[in-house]
Amino acid sequence: MGRGRLDLFRSDDERSTMQRARRLALQTASLARLPRPVATFWYRALRRAQADGDTWSIDVACRPAEMRVLLDALAGRSRVAEIGTAAAWTTCCLALAEPGREVHSWDVEAHPERERYLALLSPADRARVHLHDRPGGLGPADPPPVDAVFIDSSHELDETVATFRTWKPAVTGGGVIAFHDYADDAYPGVTQAVRELGLQGEARGHLFVWRKPG
Ligand SMILES: C[S@@+](CC[C@H](N)C(=O)[O-])C[C@H]1O[C@@H](n2cnc3c(N)ncnc32)[C@H](O)[C@@H]1O
C-alpha cells in the first residue's frame, strides 16, 4: 500500500495533539484490517486526493474505522443502495468488499470529484457501480429491490425520515437499513429521525442498523 501519513483532520478540527494521535492510530489500524481490495482503494484514493489538494473528498468520506463497522453490518448483501454518493469513496469500497455485489448510489448532485476515484476501479468493478443523480429524499419513484441501504445524505431530520420511508418497501425481508452519523452531536437530525420513526435496532458506534423483519 505504500508509505505516508493518514492526514484525516479537517482544518477546523479542535482535537488536542494527543487526541489526534489516538484517532490516527485507530484509523491506521482499522485501515490495515479492512479487506485488502478495500484498504488498497481507500489508501490510493487518499493519496490521490492529497496530491490534488482535494480536501473536500477526504472530509466527507467514511473513515476506515467506520468502514469496518459498515462492511460488517452489510456483509453478504449483494444489492446495496447508498444515499449520498459524494466523491464515491464508500460507493467503491462497498463494491470492492464483495466481488458479486451491485451498488446503486444516489445523490442530489453529481459531484465532479467522484470521477477521479471511480477511475481507480477496474472496468469490471466499475460496471457494478450504478450512479443516480436524484434527491434521495424524493426518489427514486420506484426503488429497485435491495438487500441493504446505507443512508449518508443531508443528515436532516425530514430528509432522513423520507429516505427511510422511500426505501423500506424496497428492502427484502431480513435486509438492513443503516444510518450513518447516528448519536453524533454534529448530526442531531439522524438520531431524531430514528426516534421519530420508532425504529428498534442496533447502534454500532455511530452507525444505527435496522433490520427488516422477515
Ligand atoms: C457525507 S456526504 C456522503 C459521503 C459518502 N457516503 C462517503 O462515505 O464517501 C453527503 C452527500 O449527500 C448528498 N445529499 C444531500 N442531500 C441528499 C439527498 N436528499 N439525497 C441524496 N443525497 C443527498 C450530498 O450532495 C453529499 O454528496
The ligand as an SDF file (V2000), in Angstrom:
LIG
                    3D

 27 29  0  0  0  0  0  0  0  0999 V2000
  -21.4390   12.9780    3.8040 C   0  0  0  0  0  0  0  0  0  0  0  0
  -21.6050   13.0230    2.0860 S   0  0  0  0  0  0  0  0  0  0  0  0
  -21.6730   11.3190    1.6370 C   0  0  0  0  0  0  0  0  0  0  0  0
  -20.3530   10.6260    1.8270 C   0  0  0  0  0  0  0  0  0  0  0  0
  -20.2530    9.2640    1.1810 C   0  0  0  0  0  0  0  0  0  0  0  0
  -21.3590    8.4030    1.5810 N   0  0  0  0  0  0  0  0  0  0  0  0
  -18.9430    8.6180    1.5890 C   0  0  0  0  0  0  0  0  0  0  0  0
  -18.8770    7.9290    2.6140 O   0  0  0  0  0  0  0  0  0  0  0  0
  -17.9570    8.8250    0.8660 O   0  0  0  0  0  0  0  0  0  0  0  0
  -23.2500   13.5370    1.8610 C   0  0  0  0  0  0  0  0  0  0  0  0
  -23.7440   13.5680    0.4000 C   0  0  0  0  0  0  0  0  0  0  0  0
  -25.1610   13.5500    0.4170 O   0  0  0  0  0  0  0  0  0  0  0  0
  -25.6240   14.3210   -0.6510 C   0  0  0  0  0  0  0  0  0  0  0  0
  -27.0400   14.6590   -0.3600 N   0  0  0  0  0  0  0  0  0  0  0  0
  -27.5640   15.6810    0.3510 C   0  0  0  0  0  0  0  0  0  0  0  0
  -28.8930   15.6050    0.3750 N   0  0  0  0  0  0  0  0  0  0  0  0
  -29.2460   14.4910   -0.2890 C   0  0  0  0  0  0  0  0  0  0  0  0
  -30.4810   13.8770   -0.6100 C   0  0  0  0  0  0  0  0  0  0  0  0
  -31.6270   14.3840   -0.2470 N   0  0  0  0  0  0  0  0  0  0  0  0
  -30.4220   12.7210   -1.3400 N   0  0  0  0  0  0  0  0  0  0  0  0
  -29.2620   12.1970   -1.7500 C   0  0  0  0  0  0  0  0  0  0  0  0
  -28.0690   12.7520   -1.4730 N   0  0  0  0  0  0  0  0  0  0  0  0
  -28.0660   13.8830   -0.7640 C   0  0  0  0  0  0  0  0  0  0  0  0
  -24.6750   15.4880   -0.7450 C   0  0  0  0  0  0  0  0  0  0  0  0
  -24.6940   16.0610   -2.0460 O   0  0  0  0  0  0  0  0  0  0  0  0
  -23.3510   14.8020   -0.4000 C   0  0  0  0  0  0  0  0  0  0  0  0
  -22.6930   14.4010   -1.5750 O   0  0  0  0  0  0  0  0  0  0  0  0
  1  2  1  0
  2  3  1  0
  2 10  1  0
  3  4  1  0
  4  5  1  0
  5  6  1  0
  5  7  1  0
  7  8  2  0
  7  9  1  0
 10 11  1  0
 11 12  1  0
 11 26  1  0
 12 13  1  0
 13 14  1  0
 13 24  1  0
 14 15  1  0
 14 23  1  0
 15 16  2  0
 16 17  1  0
 17 18  1  0
 17 23  2  0
 18 19  1  0
 18 20  2  0
 20 21  1  0
 21 22  2  0
 22 23  1  0
 24 25  1  0
 24 26  1  0
 26 27  1  0
M  CHG  2   2   1   9  -1
M  END
$$$$
